[in-house]
Amino acid sequence: MNNLSQAETGIARRYLVALHGLEAAVPRSGENLDTDQAAVWTHNRDETRDRTRLFDSWCRRLCGFLGIPAGPALTDGGISFVV
């Protein structure tokens, strides 16, 4: 991060702002878990999973922008070996 240009620092900060909002939305999605259907509105049962995937996707984008590999928590599954 010490070697980023001013423009690159601005981009990284925008990623971090977006990630902060996405990360905060994941636990808040649990507030609606008790609602399956109300009037014509139907709760997305996969909201928490969808928000988590979106957050992870943005984390991988930030890693890609910074040129660093995503950690094991951000892999798409399977087996990962680190040597």
Secondary structure by P-SEA (a helix, b strand, c coil): cccccaaaaaaaaaaaaaaaaaaaaaaaaacccccccccccccccaaaaaaaaaaaaaaaaaaaaaccccccccccccccccc
